[in-house]
Amino acid sequence: MADQPNYDDLLNKLKDKYDAQSEDTENYLEGLLYSKSITYWDYIHTDALLSLQIPRTTFPDEMVFIAYHQINELIFKMILWEISQVADKEDLTVSFFESKLMRISRYFDMLTTSFNIMREGMDPAQYNKFRHTLTPASGFQSAQYRLIEFASTELINLIDVRFRKTINRETPFEHALEHLYWQAAGKDFKTGEKTSLLTNFENRYKEEFITFMKTYNTKNLWSRFKELPKADQEDHDLVKAMRHYDYTVNVTWVMAHYNAAVHYILGADGDGEATGGSDWQKYMHPKYQRRIFFPELWTQEELDNWGKNI
């Protein structure tokens, strides 16, 4: 009948698809007869997701703390997903590069403004009680954030400034890992010995970090940028996007985190100590660590004043 839909074209396309995979199209079509319709809660795995917030204390605001950090880790995953597309793009263009950078920056912009949830969303007295049950754990131990750093810039830019002259591209990755800027925050500043904070972190992630460092050694965002033709490297919008990302991650977001920590740790109910025992003020503040992903895109005056005028 003329009013009956014709599925021949669609069926032929499905057959071409499965023939290319050496699969039987009929089996897939028959499977559709017995499969259940998808629902939002099944697709998002809502029940599993909402079962992951497990407080260690009876303080209500610990739930805020847990959920907030889990949301951060999900955003970090999205950021790594976007970076990987730039890293693996064969024919990298200015427009593609810029669009991905701005996506990533928007994620960090969201993370930056979200610190008000932490700053205003938890009772300081509650926080400064339940936080001690977390020792020696710390946000320092976010492996995904370390991966974002490795994927963003050349390794030399993450080395503690005191050791950069002793490290080059011939340096073993294991040695470089020992001299990353955040190592100092995981060591006892009196003895120089690694704390449980750092030891536990490395026991869990060291091998993964080294593998990732090797993988992104030549395809991090900074390396990919420098592969572009000279004219593309001077593209105004791309350079602006690179600078925005660099400053957002290494100054704006860091300072939002720092100010939230000051509010709780140095507030009336705080004791001045981070849960992991790190010298958190010098570790977090950009004027001390001077984390800069794309140093050649900044003037000398901007580099000299990095993190100071905030």
C-alpha positions as CSV (number, residue, x, y, z in Angstrom):
1,M,0.0,0.0,0.0
2,A,1.2,3.5,-0.8
3,D,0.8,4.8,2.7
4,Q,3.1,2.1,4.2
5,P,6.6,3.2,5.2
6,N,9.4,1.7,3.1
7,Y,12.4,0.6,5.2
8,D,14.4,-0.9,2.4
9,D,17.0,1.9,2.4
10,L,17.4,1.8,6.1
11,L,17.7,-2.0,6.1
12,N,20.3,-1.9,3.3
13,K,22.4,0.6,5.3
14,L,22.2,-1.7,8.4
15,K,23.2,-4.6,6.3
16,D,26.2,-2.7,4.9
17,K,27.2,-1.8,8.4
18,Y,27.1,-5.3,9.8
19,D,28.6,-6.9,6.6
20,A,31.6,-4.6,7.1
21,Q,31.9,-6.1,10.6
22,S,31.4,-9.6,9.3
23,E,28.3,-9.8,11.4
24,D,24.8,-11.3,10.7
25,T,22.3,-8.4,10.3
26,E,19.4,-10.8,10.9
27,N,20.7,-11.6,14.4
28,Y,20.8,-7.9,15.3
29,L,17.3,-7.3,14.0
30,E,15.9,-10.2,15.9
31,G,17.6,-9.0,19.0
32,L,15.5,-5.8,18.8
33,L,12.4,-7.9,19.2
34,Y,13.5,-9.0,22.7
35,S,15.4,-6.0,24.0
36,K,13.9,-3.7,26.6
37,S,13.3,0.0,26.0
38,I,16.0,2.3,27.5
39,T,15.0,4.5,30.5
40,Y,16.8,7.6,31.8
41,W,17.7,5.9,35.1
42,D,19.1,2.8,33.4
43,Y,21.1,4.9,30.9
44,I,22.6,7.2,33.6
45,H,22.9,4.4,36.1
46,T,21.2,6.7,38.6
47,D,20.8,4.2,41.4
48,A,24.5,3.2,41.2
49,L,25.6,6.8,41.1
50,L,23.5,7.8,44.1
51,S,24.7,4.9,46.2
52,L,28.3,6.1,46.1
53,Q,28.0,8.8,48.8
54,I,28.9,7.1,52.0
55,P,29.8,9.4,54.9
56,R,32.2,8.2,57.6
57,T,30.6,10.4,60.3
58,T,27.2,11.5,61.5
59,F,27.7,15.1,60.5
60,P,25.2,16.1,57.7
61,D,27.5,18.4,55.8
62,E,29.9,15.5,55.1
63,M,27.4,14.5,52.4
64,V,28.0,17.8,50.7
65,F,31.8,17.3,50.9
66,I,31.6,13.9,49.4
67,A,29.2,14.7,46.6
68,Y,31.0,17.8,45.6
69,H,34.3,16.0,45.2
70,Q,32.7,13.2,43.2
71,I,31.2,15.9,40.9
72,N,34.7,17.3,40.5
73,E,36.1,13.9,39.5
74,L,33.3,13.6,36.9
75,I,34.2,17.0,35.5
76,F,37.9,16.0,35.4
77,K,36.9,13.0,33.4
78,M,35.1,15.2,30.8
79,I,38.2,17.5,30.6
80,L,40.5,14.5,29.9
81,W,38.1,13.3,27.3
82,E,38.3,16.7,25.5
83,I,42.1,16.8,25.8
84,S,42.5,13.3,24.3
85,Q,40.6,14.4,21.2
86,V,43.2,17.2,20.6
87,A,46.1,14.9,21.4
88,D,44.9,12.2,19.0
89,K,43.7,14.4,16.1
90,E,45.6,13.7,13.0
91,D,44.7,16.8,11.0
92,L,44.7,19.3,13.8
93,T,43.2,22.6,12.8
94,V,43.0,26.0,14.6
95,S,39.2,25.9,14.9
96,F,39.1,22.4,16.3
97,F,41.9,23.2,18.8
98,E,40.3,26.4,20.0
99,S,36.8,24.8,20.3
100,K,38.2,22.1,22.5
101,L,40.2,24.5,24.7
102,M,37.2,26.6,25.3
103,R,35.1,23.6,26.2
104,I,37.8,22.6,28.8
105,S,38.0,26.2,30.1
106,R,34.3,26.3,30.6
107,Y,34.5,23.1,32.7
108,F,37.2,24.8,34.8
109,D,35.2,28.0,35.0
110,M,32.3,25.9,36.4
111,L,34.7,24.3,38.9
112,T,36.0,27.7,39.9
113,T,32.5,29.2,40.6
114,S,31.4,26.0,42.3
115,F,33.8,26.5,45.2
116,N,31.0,28.7,46.7
117,I,29.2,25.5,47.3
118,M,32.1,24.4,49.5
119,R,32.7,27.9,51.0
120,E,29.1,28.6,51.8
121,G,27.6,25.1,51.8
122,M,29.2,23.5,54.8
123,D,29.2,24.5,58.4
124,P,32.8,25.2,59.5
125,A,32.4,23.5,62.8
126,Q,31.1,20.3,61.2
127,Y,33.8,20.4,58.6
128,N,36.6,20.8,61.1
129,K,35.4,17.8,63.0
130,F,34.6,15.3,60.2
131,R,37.8,16.3,58.2
132,H,40.0,14.6,60.8
133,T,38.4,11.2,60.0
134,L,39.8,11.7,56.5
135,T,43.5,11.8,57.5
136,P,45.8,11.1,55.7
137,A,43.6,11.4,52.6
138,S,43.5,14.7,50.7
139,G,42.3,16.3,47.5
140,F,46.0,16.3,46.7
141,Q,45.5,12.6,45.8
142,S,43.2,13.4,42.8
143,A,44.9,11.3,40.1
144,Q,42.8,12.7,37.3
145,Y,43.9,16.2,38.1
146,R,47.5,15.0,37.8
147,L,46.7,13.4,34.4
148,I,45.2,16.7,33.3
149,E,48.5,18.4,34.1
150,F,50.5,15.8,32.2
151,A,48.2,16.1,29.2
152,S,48.4,19.9,29.2
153,T,52.0,20.7,29.0
154,E,55.6,19.4,28.6
155,L,56.9,17.7,31.7
156,I,59.6,20.2,32.4
157,N,56.9,22.8,33.2
158,L,55.6,20.6,36.0
159,I,59.1,20.1,37.6
160,D,59.9,21.9,40.8
161,V,61.7,25.1,39.8
162,R,64.6,24.1,42.0
163,F,65.4,21.1,39.9
164,R,64.6,22.2,36.3
165,K,68.2,22.8,35.3
166,T,69.0,19.1,36.1
167,I,66.2,17.6,34.0
168,N,65.8,17.3,30.3
169,R,64.2,15.0,27.7
170,E,66.8,12.3,28.4
171,T,65.9,12.1,32.0
172,P,64.1,8.9,33.0
173,F,60.4,9.4,33.7
174,E,60.8,7.8,37.1
175,H,63.3,10.4,38.0
176,A,61.2,13.2,36.7
177,L,58.2,12.0,38.7
178,E,60.3,12.3,41.9
179,H,60.9,16.0,41.1
180,L,57.4,17.2,40.2
181,Y,56.3,20.3,41.9
182,W,53.7,18.5,44.1
183,Q,56.3,16.2,45.6
184,A,57.3,18.8,48.1
185,A,53.7,19.0,49.4
186,G,53.8,15.3,50.2
187,K,57.0,15.3,52.2
188,D,57.7,16.1,55.8
189,F,59.2,19.6,55.6
190,K,61.5,18.8,58.6
191,T,62.9,15.4,57.6
192,G,62.3,15.4,53.8
193,E,60.7,11.9,54.2
194,K,57.6,11.0,52.2
195,T,54.4,11.2,54.2
196,S,51.6,8.6,54.1
197,L,49.7,11.1,51.9
198,L,52.3,10.8,49.2
199,T,53.3,7.1,49.7
200,N,49.7,5.9,49.5
201,F,49.2,8.0,46.4
202,E,52.3,6.7,44.6
203,N,51.6,3.1,45.6
204,R,48.2,3.4,43.9
205,Y,49.1,5.5,40.8
206,K,52.8,5.6,40.1
207,E,52.9,3.1,37.3
208,E,49.8,4.6,35.7
209,F,51.4,8.0,35.9
210,I,54.6,6.9,34.3
211,T,52.7,5.2,31.5
212,F,50.6,8.3,30.9
213,M,53.6,10.6,31.0
214,K,55.2,8.6,28.3
215,T,52.1,8.6,26.2
216,Y,51.6,12.3,26.4
217,N,55.2,13.3,26.3
218,T,54.8,14.4,22.6
219,K,51.1,14.9,22.3
220,N,50.2,17.1,25.2
221,L,48.4,20.4,24.4
222,W,51.6,22.4,24.4
223,S,53.4,20.0,22.1
224,R,50.5,19.8,19.7
225,F,50.3,23.6,19.6
226,K,54.0,23.8,18.7
227,E,53.4,21.4,15.9
228,L,51.1,23.8,14.1
229,P,52.3,25.9,11.3
230,K,53.8,29.3,12.4
231,A,50.8,31.2,11.1
232,D,48.4,29.0,13.1
233,Q,50.5,29.5,16.3
234,E,50.0,33.2,15.9
235,D,46.2,33.0,15.4
236,H,44.8,35.5,17.8
237,D,41.8,33.5,18.9
238,L,43.8,30.3,19.5
239,V,46.5,32.1,21.5
240,K,43.7,33.8,23.5
241,A,42.1,30.4,24.2
242,M,45.5,28.9,25.2
243,R,46.2,31.8,27.6
244,H,42.7,31.6,29.0
245,Y,43.0,27.9,29.8
246,D,46.5,28.3,31.3
247,Y,45.4,31.2,33.6
248,T,42.0,29.6,34.5
249,V,43.6,26.3,35.6
250,N,46.8,27.6,37.2
251,V,45.6,30.8,38.8
252,T,41.8,31.4,38.9
253,W,40.7,27.8,39.8
254,V,43.7,27.3,42.2
255,M,42.9,30.6,44.0
256,A,39.2,29.6,44.4
257,H,40.4,26.4,46.0
258,Y,42.9,28.2,48.1
259,N,40.4,30.7,49.4
260,A,37.9,27.9,50.3
261,A,40.7,26.2,52.2
262,V,41.6,29.5,54.0
263,H,37.9,29.9,55.0
264,Y,37.8,26.5,56.7
265,I,41.4,25.7,57.8
266,L,42.4,29.2,59.0
267,G,38.9,30.2,60.1
268,A,37.8,30.4,63.7
269,D,37.2,26.6,63.9
270,G,40.2,25.6,61.9
271,D,43.6,24.4,63.1
272,G,45.7,25.5,60.2
273,E,46.6,21.9,59.2
274,A,45.6,20.1,55.9
275,T,44.2,16.6,56.3
276,G,47.2,15.1,54.5
277,G,49.7,17.2,56.5
278,S,51.0,19.2,53.5
279,D,52.3,22.7,53.6
280,W,49.1,23.6,51.8
281,Q,49.5,27.4,51.6
282,K,52.8,27.2,49.6
283,Y,51.6,24.2,47.7
284,M,48.4,25.7,46.5
285,H,49.2,29.4,46.0
286,P,50.3,30.1,42.3
287,K,52.9,32.7,43.3
288,Y,54.9,30.0,45.0
289,Q,54.5,27.0,42.6
290,R,54.3,29.1,39.4
291,R,52.5,26.3,37.5
292,I,52.4,27.6,33.9
293,F,51.5,25.3,31.0
294,F,52.4,27.6,28.1
295,P,55.2,29.8,29.3
296,E,56.1,31.1,25.8
297,L,52.7,32.7,25.4
298,W,53.2,35.1,28.3
299,T,55.4,38.2,28.5
300,Q,58.3,38.3,30.9
301,E,56.4,40.8,33.1
302,E,53.4,38.5,33.2
303,L,55.7,35.6,34.2
304,D,57.4,37.6,36.9
305,N,54.1,38.5,38.4
306,W,52.4,35.2,38.0
307,G,49.8,34.7,40.8
308,K,50.9,37.9,42.7
309,N,48.3,40.4,41.8
310,I,45.3,38.5,43.0
